[in-house]
């Protein structure tokens, strides 16, 4: 009978067991290194978002919204949080009674299209018949979101780049060169060469 997962089969010699163990360990270590590298990229993207003034908790919430299968979970959560905010007399209003199910189908389709456009989803992902009112509303929302996203992203990136350039220029202007450790290292190297 062949060995199953988790079966420490007596059919393997100690050398075979070691070889099998080391094989799996090596594969898992390789994948772990890949995961570490990918996580480092993810952390760098989060740092850049934070540097650009984005609240990371909002990014996390957006990721959750984008990936959740049952939207009602988030709707219920937001209603509970609004109610809790009212406990503390926060000026939240009466949005706890807002009912997404009463939204007209065409409006909802347009909003779904906007979301897809902002997420850069393919226009072929339109879940509605393209000749229906909902299909046309979805496509219009997608197209408008793509155009708005492109224009606003370009504008935001230009502003952030100008801000970075100004900060770099301010740092360069503030540097008098008098107490720079790198200059000290270069001077030490020059003295050693003599």
Buried (B, 14 or more C-beta within 10 A) or exposed (E): EEEEEEEEEEEBEEEEEEEEEEEEEEEEEEEEEEEEEEEEEEEEEBEEBEEEEEEEEEBEBEEEEEEEEEEEEEBEEBBEEBEEBBEEEEEBEEEBEEEEEEEEEBEBBBBBBBBBBBEEBEBEEBEBEEEBBBBBBBBBBBBBBBEEBEEEEEEEEEEBEEEEEEEEEEEEEEEEEEEEEEEEEEEEEEEEEE
